[in-house]
Amino acid sequence: MITVSVHCPRCHSYEIYRHGLSPTKRERFRCQCCRRVFQLTYHYEARKPG
């Protein structure tokens, strides 16, 4: 089993929990500090942060 360290792209906090699946079946995560929902990989280029 591989453990991946996930941090929030907005506030860089490591207080993250899994928050379901996207419509394309990719895992979503929610930051406990800033409450932002994000994915590690995106299906569409326009959804990527930055």
C-alpha positions as CSV (number, residue, x, y, z in Angstrom):
1,M,0.0,0.0,0.0
2,I,1.3,3.4,-1.0
3,T,0.7,6.5,1.1
4,V,0.5,9.9,-0.7
5,S,0.9,13.1,1.2
6,V,-1.8,15.5,0.0
7,H,-1.8,19.2,0.8
8,C,-4.3,22.0,-0.1
9,P,-3.4,23.9,-3.2
10,R,-4.8,27.1,-1.7
11,C,-3.5,27.2,1.9
12,H,-0.9,24.4,1.8
13,S,-2.4,22.7,4.9
14,Y,-2.1,18.9,5.4
15,E,-5.4,18.7,7.2
16,I,-7.3,17.0,4.3
17,Y,-10.0,14.4,4.2
18,R,-11.6,12.6,1.3
19,H,-14.8,14.2,0.1
20,G,-16.4,11.7,-2.4
21,L,-16.1,11.3,-6.1
22,S,-16.4,13.6,-9.1
23,P,-18.8,12.8,-11.9
24,T,-15.8,11.3,-13.8
25,K,-15.2,9.0,-10.8
26,R,-12.0,10.8,-9.5
27,E,-11.5,11.3,-5.8
28,R,-12.2,14.7,-4.3
29,F,-10.6,16.1,-1.2
30,R,-11.7,18.8,1.2
31,C,-9.4,21.0,3.3
32,Q,-10.4,21.4,6.9
33,C,-8.8,24.8,7.2
34,C,-10.1,26.7,4.2
35,R,-12.9,24.3,3.3
36,R,-11.9,24.2,-0.4
37,V,-12.7,21.0,-2.4
38,F,-10.2,19.9,-4.9
39,Q,-8.9,16.9,-6.9
40,L,-5.4,15.6,-7.4
41,T,-6.0,15.0,-11.2
42,Y,-8.5,16.8,-13.4
43,H,-10.3,15.6,-16.5
44,Y,-10.5,19.0,-18.2
45,E,-7.5,21.4,-18.6
46,A,-9.6,24.5,-17.7
47,R,-10.4,23.1,-14.2
48,K,-6.7,23.0,-13.2
49,P,-5.7,25.6,-10.6
50,G,-3.5,28.4,-11.8
